[in-house]
């Protein structure tokens, strides 16, 4: 065991039986076998799903998470794999902690962040601390203590703000509509700067609406689709703002994990930014599909609350042609299948997430 890589204890049963039989690694995944991989935000939604895939590839995985109550970290997310990875409870804003932890990794998936757009407007300084200052803390730790590490950063399509054209590609101007979008944009640019100036290999994925097992569903602060899933499983009416015609695109979490691994495995990604994305669908059509898959539920339309309307971006969806062309990624899980799998997970595991 490497110094500083602290074993988490208290193994639990694997919540999804089918996950006990991993699929063989794809060609781009084999590079991670036996490698030391650090995931910031590792007890969160995307981080824990990435960790599950990596331990199946026989990577040596360390999760770093602050477990701050409002940010979605959940120990249940690693149920069944506790003894196959390590967990260090640390805040990425702490320089001395990160100086030590980054020394022992070949790859760093930097997924820790504050993702709530509303929270960023009510508490902008905390958003600044987590999404800007902490990113410099991590990058400085790598530059001085592990300059050979490969870093993959979780950006967001919220950086673009209101679209000038659709679908948005990576050349679309960035004019974010909230504090979160501004700070995530800065966090991404720090990574690309450190790649270009210091030779620290880094790339960024601009993610769209990600959904699936283990996401935060207590409320809509971290994305509305998780909260819609909670509502439909409790047979409570879903509230849609406006006329429901606003368009979004979605990625099932397994597809996002695949994109992260492809970006980590390829030096073609160094210094580059890539959109993720999926098939566009309106809020109303998504909700009707969710209700159909759940076999229950209803929805109502209400006027936009003033605080949300000010930061809403209207119709928005991304082009993923660049990452498809460069890294061979495209979404493979349909919205129907993804919703079905997600509903099945929360029917079984909901008590740990409500």
C-alpha positions in Angstrom: 0.0 0.0 0.0 1.4 3.4 -0.9 1.8 6.0 1.8 -1.3 8.3 2.1 -3.6 5.8 0.3 -6.0 5.0 3.1 -8.1 1.9 3.0 -11.8 2.4 3.5 -13.5 -0.3 5.6 -17.0 -1.7 6.1 -17.8 -3.7 3.0 -21.4 -3.9 1.9 -23.2 -6.0 -0.6 -23.0 -4.9 -4.2 -26.3 -3.1 -4.9 -26.6 -4.2 -8.5 -26.0 -7.9 -9.0 -25.1 -7.5 -12.6 -22.1 -5.3 -11.7 -20.4 -8.3 -10.0 -19.5 -9.7 -13.5 -17.4 -7.1 -15.2 -17.1 -7.0 -19.0 -13.6 -7.4 -20.5 -11.7 -4.1 -20.9 -11.9 -2.3 -24.2 -8.6 -1.6 -26.0 -8.4 2.0 -24.8 -9.1 0.8 -21.2 -6.2 -1.7 -21.0 -3.7 1.1 -20.4 -5.1 1.6 -16.9 -4.5 -2.0 -15.7 -2.1 -1.8 -12.7 -1.8 2.0 -12.9 -2.4 4.3 -9.9 -5.4 6.4 -10.5 -6.6 9.3 -8.3 -10.2 10.5 -8.6 -11.1 13.8 -6.9 -14.8 13.9 -6.0 -14.5 10.1 -6.0 -17.5 9.4 -3.7 -19.7 11.4 -5.9 -21.9 10.4 -8.8 -19.5 10.3 -11.8 -16.4 9.6 -9.7 -17.8 6.5 -8.1 -19.1 5.1 -11.4 -15.6 5.7 -12.9 -14.0 4.0 -9.9 -16.2 0.9 -10.4 -15.0 0.6 -14.0 -11.4 1.2 -13.0 -11.3 -1.5 -10.3 -12.8 -3.9 -12.9 -9.8 -3.1 -15.1 -7.5 -3.8 -12.1 -6.4 -0.2 -11.7 -5.0 0.8 -8.3 -7.7 3.4 -7.3 -7.6 6.2 -4.7 -10.7 8.3 -4.1 -10.3 11.7 -2.6 -13.5 13.4 -1.4 -14.3 15.9 1.3 -17.8 14.4 2.0 -19.2 17.9 2.5 -22.9 17.3 3.1 -24.2 19.5 0.3 -22.0 18.2 -2.5 -23.3 14.7 -3.3 -20.6 12.4 -1.9 -22.1 9.2 -0.6 -20.3 6.2 0.8 -23.1 4.0 -0.5 -21.8 4.8 -4.0 -18.9 2.4 -3.5 -21.0 -0.4 -1.9 -19.5 -3.8 -2.8 -16.1 -2.4 -3.9 -14.7 -0.9 -0.7 -12.0 -3.5 -0.4 -10.8 -3.0 -4.0 -9.9 0.7 -3.7 -8.8 3.3 -1.1 -10.5 6.4 0.2 -8.9 9.5 1.6 -11.3 12.1 3.1 -9.6 15.4 2.2 -10.5 18.8 0.9 -9.0 19.6 -2.5 -8.6 23.2 -1.3 -5.8 22.2 1.1 -2.5 22.5 -0.6 -0.4 20.3 1.8 -2.9 17.4 1.4 -2.9 17.6 -2.4 0.9 18.0 -2.5 1.1 14.6 -0.8 -1.7 12.7 -2.5 -0.8 13.5 -6.1 2.7 12.0 -5.7 1.4 8.5 -6.0 -0.7 8.6 -9.2 -0.2 8.0 -12.9 -3.7 9.4 -13.8 -5.8 12.0 -12.1 -9.5 12.4 -12.9 -10.4 15.8 -11.5 -14.1 15.6 -10.9 -14.5 17.5 -7.6 -16.5 20.7 -7.9 -19.5 22.7 -7.0 -22.0 22.1 -9.7 -25.2 23.9 -8.6 -25.9 26.9 -10.7 -28.3 28.3 -8.1 -25.8 27.8 -5.2 -23.2 29.6 -7.2 -25.5 32.7 -7.3 -26.4 32.6 -3.6 -22.8 31.8 -2.4 -20.4 32.9 -5.2 -17.3 32.9 -3.0 -17.6 29.2 -2.1 -18.1 28.4 -5.8 -14.9 30.5 -6.5 -13.0 28.6 -3.8 -14.0 25.1 -5.1 -14.1 25.7 -8.8 -11.1 28.1 -9.2 -8.7 28.2 -6.3 -8.9 24.5 -5.6 -8.1 23.8 -9.3 -4.9 25.8 -9.0 -4.1 24.0 -5.8 -4.4 20.6 -7.6 -2.4 21.8 -10.7 0.4 23.3 -8.6 0.6 20.1 -6.5 1.0 18.2 -9.8 3.5 20.6 -11.3 5.8 20.5 -8.3 5.3 16.9 -7.1 4.2 14.8 -10.0 4.7 16.5 -13.4 4.3 13.3 -15.3 0.7 12.7 -14.3 -2.1 12.8 -16.9 -5.0 15.0 -15.8 -8.6 14.9 -17.1 -10.9 17.7 -15.9 -14.7 17.7 -15.8 -15.8 20.8 -17.5 -19.4 21.7 -18.4 -21.5 22.9 -21.3 -22.8 25.6 -18.9 -19.6 27.5 -19.8 -21.1 28.4 -23.1 -24.2 30.2 -21.7 -27.0 31.0 -24.1 -26.3 29.4 -27.5 -25.5 31.6 -30.5 -26.2 28.5 -32.6 -27.1 24.9 -32.2 -25.6 22.4 -31.8 -22.8 24.1 -30.0 -19.3 23.0 -30.9 -16.0 23.7 -29.2 -15.6 26.9 -31.2 -18.8 28.4 -29.8 -18.1 31.6 -27.8 -18.3 31.3 -24.0 -20.6 33.8 -22.3 -21.9 32.0 -19.2 -25.0 33.2 -17.5 -24.1 32.3 -13.9 -21.1 32.3 -11.5 -20.7 28.6 -11.8 -20.3 28.8 -15.5 -17.6 31.5 -15.2 -15.7 29.6 -12.5 -15.9 26.3 -14.4 -14.6 28.0 -17.5 -11.7 29.4 -15.5 -11.0 26.0 -14.0 -10.8 24.5 -17.5 -8.5 27.2 -18.8 -6.1 26.7 -15.9 -5.8 23.0 -17.0 -5.1 23.9 -20.6 -2.6 26.7 -19.5 -0.7 24.2 -17.4 -0.6 21.8 -20.3 0.7 24.5 -22.7 3.1 26.3 -20.4 4.3 23.7 -18.0 3.9 20.5 -20.1 1.5 19.0 -17.6 -0.7 16.7 -19.7 -4.3 17.9 -19.3 -7.6 17.8 -21.1 -11.1 18.9 -20.4 -14.5 17.3 -21.2 -17.4 19.7 -21.4 -20.2 17.6 -20.0 -23.9 18.0 -20.6 -26.7 16.6 -18.4 -25.4 13.3 -17.0 -27.8 10.9 -15.3 -27.7 7.3 -13.9 -27.2 5.3 -10.8 -25.6 7.0 -7.8 -26.5 10.6 -8.7 -27.7 13.1 -6.2 -31.5 13.1 -6.2 -32.5 14.9 -2.9 -33.4 18.0 -4.8 -32.8 19.7 -8.2 -29.7 21.6 -7.2 -27.3 19.3 -9.1 -29.5 18.7 -12.1 -33.2 18.3 -12.7 -33.3 14.8 -14.1 -32.3 13.1 -10.9 -35.0 15.0 -9.0 -37.5 14.0 -11.7 -36.6 10.4 -11.1 -37.1 10.7 -7.4 -40.5 12.4 -7.9 -41.8 9.8 -10.3 -40.7 6.9 -8.1 -42.6 8.5 -5.2 -45.5 9.1 -7.6 -45.4 12.8 -6.9 -46.2 15.3 -9.7 -43.2 16.7 -11.6 -43.1 20.4 -12.0 -41.9 21.8 -15.3 -41.1 25.4 -15.8 -42.6 27.3 -18.7 -44.3 25.4 -21.5 -41.9 22.4 -21.3 -40.5 22.9 -24.8 -37.0 23.8 -23.7 -34.5 21.3 -25.3 -31.6 19.5 -23.6 -29.3 16.6 -24.3 -28.4 13.8 -21.9 -25.6 11.2 -21.4 -26.0 8.0 -19.3 -23.1 7.9 -16.8 -21.5 4.8 -18.3 -21.0 6.7 -21.6 -19.4 9.6 -19.6 -17.1 7.1 -17.9 -16.0 5.8 -21.3 -15.3 9.4 -22.5 -13.2 10.0 -19.4 -11.1 6.9 -19.9 -10.6 7.6 -23.6 -9.4 11.1 -22.8 -7.1 9.7 -20.1 -5.7 7.0 -22.4 -4.9 9.2 -25.4 -2.1 11.8 -25.8 -4.1 13.2 -28.7 -6.3 14.7 -26.0 -3.6 16.6 -24.3 -4.3 20.4 -24.4 -7.7 19.8 -26.0 -11.3 20.4 -24.9 -14.1 18.1 -26.0 -17.9 18.4 -25.8 -20.0 15.4 -24.8 -23.6 15.3 -25.9 -26.6 13.2 -27.0 -29.8 13.3 -28.8 -31.8 16.5 -28.0 -35.2 16.2 -26.4 -37.7 18.6 -24.8 -38.4 18.6 -21.1 -42.0 17.5 -21.7 -41.0 14.6 -24.0 -38.3 13.5 -21.5 -40.8 13.6 -18.6 -43.4 11.7 -20.6 -40.7 9.0 -21.4 -39.7 8.8 -17.8 -43.3 8.4 -16.7 -43.8 5.7 -19.3 -40.7 3.8 -18.2 -41.7 4.1 -14.5 -45.3 3.1 -15.1 -46.5 5.9 -12.9 -46.3 9.7 -12.4 -47.6 13.0 -13.7 -46.5 16.5 -14.4 -47.7 20.1 -14.2 -46.5 23.2 -16.0 -45.8 26.4 -14.0 -44.4 29.8 -14.8 -40.6 30.2 -14.5 -39.4 31.4 -11.0 -37.6 34.7 -11.4 -34.3 33.5 -10.0 -34.2 30.6 -12.4 -35.3 32.4 -15.4 -32.5 34.9 -15.1 -29.9 32.2 -15.5 -31.7 29.8 -17.8 -30.0 29.3 -21.2 -33.0 28.3 -23.3 -32.7 25.5 -25.8 -29.2 24.0 -25.6 -27.4 20.9 -26.9 -23.9 20.1 -28.0 -22.1 18.6 -30.9 -19.8 15.7 -30.0 -18.3 15.3 -33.4 -14.8 16.4 -32.3 -14.4 13.7 -29.6 -16.0 11.2 -32.0 -13.5 12.1 -34.7 -10.4 12.3 -32.3 -11.1 9.6 -29.7 -13.8 7.5 -31.2 -16.4 8.3 -28.5 -20.1 8.5 -29.0 -23.0 7.8 -26.7 -24.1 4.2 -26.9 -26.9 4.0 -24.2 -30.3 5.2 -25.4 -32.3 7.5 -23.2 -34.9 4.7 -22.8 -32.4 2.1 -21.7 -30.6 4.6 -19.4 -33.8 5.7 -17.7 -34.8 2.1 -17.3 -31.5 1.2 -15.6 -31.6 4.3 -13.4 -35.1 3.6 -12.2 -34.2 0.0 -11.4 -31.3 1.2 -9.3 -33.3 3.7 -7.2 -36.1 1.3 -6.7 -33.6 -0.9 -5.0 -31.3 1.7 -3.4 -33.5 4.7 -3.0 -33.4 4.7 0.8 -29.7 5.6 0.7 -30.3 8.6 -1.5 -33.7 10.1 -0.7 
